[in-house]
């Protein structure tokens, strides 16, 4: 059994060794010229004026959830719509009773929280 996997293990070992060798060479031979400008934090060309651990607005997360809702809808309903003529009734039931209600609940939640209003 080991004879079948031995070439794969050897290949993975050589690849890991080569990767570690290249990282070590870059660390040893790479230029190091630190200065204050390189080591300062960068924020759009300006000096940072707030702490990096500030809290994000909830709308950021709501927009992310909204993107996931529509992304899933597109990614999973387009193949369903392309081959809908040959699908059994079980597939229709699964989509209509499970998948679409979850998307609708997510959309209603987003709408209720005001994520669709751009102020």
GIHUWO-V419159 format. One record per helix or strand. SS is the DSSP state (hx for helix, st for strand). FROM is the first residue (numbers start at 0). TO is the last residue. Records with the same first field share a line. If there is no record, write none. Layout:
SS = FROM-TO / FROM-TO
//
This chain:
hx = 1-28 / 35-38 / 57-81 / 83-85 / 88-112
st = 42-42 / 45-45
//
